[in-house]
Amino acid sequence: MLIWTLAAALAVMPLPEQTERELAKPILPPPLAEGAFPDGVTTEQGYIDWLAAQYQKVEREIESAPPAAAARGRAHLGNWTLAVRCEPHLTRLLLGIAEGPDIAALETLSEGALRHLTAAREQWPENHGEQLEDLELITNFGRALSLFARSKLGRPDQKLTEQVANELAIWMDDDRREIADAAVLWHCALHHEIGNSERALKTLPLPLAPINGSTTELYLRVLRCSILSDSGSSSLALALILKMEERLERWISDEPSRQAALCTLTWFRFRIAHSHHPEGDGLYQTIWQDWVARARATLEDPDAPCRLIRLTGAIPLLLAKPEPGSQPAPGVEPPPDKAVEPVSQPAAGDDSQP
């Protein structure tokens, strides 16, 4: 099936001949999309620094707030840290382009968020009891991200990871789509991390099911293809990604988001094919060479620079900051209406500011 799928894709136009040595050269991953950047920020490192400054600003305000407002402020800051501040590191991890500092940052940030969430629970105001379930859910997401980072750093906890993954399963059928998708993503990512890949594959949506919402839906399908490749089914993973690319026109109406999604799928196909080089000569070898050349041309096209689509948020942002006036320190201005990085429709607002 893969040979015919690839052959059809490659029959569009001829490419210049390239040597086997040229095709085997590594390629730097494209940068992440810039849709999350606030005004005045132009680089990924600048964005990470800006997020750190925002965090410190709100943390100072919490320190001077009365107990009830401080508890709600800590809950929001913990949620925002997991959803927004962890996002660049988690996006790179899921794309397979993370480096050591990304994993270390994820561990530090997720553990800091858990401290805020724990302190918030201890001081939670009685008149906001209806939000305790959301606080519990966000805490479970925080534990999931912390365990994910610890596993990547070589300190896995199989029993606790399985426990947290199974607790997240409670929310996989939540009526709120962003919660259900995030619960599926981290339930499956944790199970795959501890070797329960079959469990993850049974839960993840089929790759060719339509995408109608946030970028998390695309990442769920890419995660399935990654697990298939890791499990020895690289040919099937490549064929499915090619089919996904064919459907992007129907799935994603926004041109910049569709282009970023295409670049992301192309990057995944390149990584999988590059790590599963066919042996010997023959038709498959010829197809592989043509395809790798075509993928490199897309990823390195100077006229249409590729950018990888990022998670809209690592987890949902559910716990709102206290209303202005509920604490003595000046509040952060309400966020402007600005999409973080939509797939097919604009997000409700810019959550980059806590």
Secondary structure as GFF3:
##gff-version 3
##sequence-region A 1 354
A	DSSP	alpha_helix	2	10	.	.	.	ID=ss1
A	DSSP	alpha_helix	20	23	.	.	.	ID=ss2
A	DSSP	alpha_helix	44	63	.	.	.	ID=ss3
A	DSSP	alpha_helix	67	80	.	.	.	ID=ss4
A	DSSP	pi_helix	81	85	.	.	.	ID=ss5
A	DSSP	alpha_helix	87	95	.	.	.	ID=ss6
A	DSSP	alpha_helix	100	122	.	.	.	ID=ss7
A	DSSP	three_ten_helix	126	131	.	.	.	ID=ss8
A	DSSP	alpha_helix	132	152	.	.	.	ID=ss9
A	DSSP	alpha_helix	158	168	.	.	.	ID=ss10
A	DSSP	three_ten_helix	169	171	.	.	.	ID=ss11
A	DSSP	alpha_helix	177	193	.	.	.	ID=ss12
A	DSSP	alpha_helix	197	203	.	.	.	ID=ss13
A	DSSP	alpha_helix	215	230	.	.	.	ID=ss14
A	DSSP	alpha_helix	234	251	.	.	.	ID=ss15
A	DSSP	alpha_helix	255	275	.	.	.	ID=ss16
A	DSSP	alpha_helix	283	299	.	.	.	ID=ss17
###
